[in-house]
């Protein structure tokens, strides 16, 4: 049986290389859609999702699913 790993990465506004945070889990993360506001109180930062990319790959008995959230500054 295959094991599934889920990853979530959120990127700094207007960047495709500077990650605000990343998380891994054995269960799926909630769906995040374009236009949604993501609040990071511990970073004192709010961003708006403006592009979503999904990557899926398989190695041996593991399927990996990564969601990349690209952002812009959240409007006040």
Secondary structure by P-SEA (a helix, b strand, c coil): cbbbbbbbbbbccccccccccccccccccccccccbbbbcccccbbbbbcbbbbbbbccccbbbbbbbbbbccccc
